[in-house]
Amino acid sequence: MATYSVNKPAVAKARDLIDARRYRLRSRWADVQPSAAQENAFLKAQGWEEYSSWHLALTNGASDQTKGRYAFVFGDFRRLHRMGLIACYYRAAEWQHTEVMIAAHELLLYLDKSRA
């Protein structure tokens, strides 16, 4: 099973998106999660650094500038999605990727507190 490290620049980007109110509170994640074609178009237009900033985790041992390096996407490349964070939390919890689960949980709390 793959192991992951928290992608700290992505956590910072998520916080910045929340602060800028660039998020969706309600969405069907299955409908808005980026497809492979959308990922490829985004990579071509924006590059690897920007692509990586939308993923909460880095796959340990995977080469940089490969899609396999970046995991746990939390937005649609325009906005953070609350359901994307919940999906990250759930998947990380399911497979016991504790650090990623905690990062997703802390971002959910930050999002919810920002709305109060």
Steps between C-alpha positions, in 0.01 A plus 500: 500500500622849417605735775447874496639822643292811553557751220552817706478744207160346414380547858605866476320534165184349648512752787553783251201384295288491815617848604413629151161324520584297189313190606179305452324379811264264324583301192485145375869411512455223245373761255764769559815302579747559214504231233821374341434722197447805722820419690694475173361831372580669832855360498556623146375850584634543855789256554599259772547744786145633474364147444673374814353783708152348459599170666522453877758222479818394327551132426823391663744351251319626189691723260426871489311621194297181471131477583578214735694738724193706594200363690186610679371779275270742685367732231406543139808713412294817553348457845538287807203269556391410852398159366849465352649548846251251643598252228868550589425450868292189441747334264797581724315366806393187314860413411653632826696786345480688828700813411292562187179432693597754766593761236159456331323517837681818600409660166135403548502663842670810357239522224210459740640754749563751220128509429400579860 
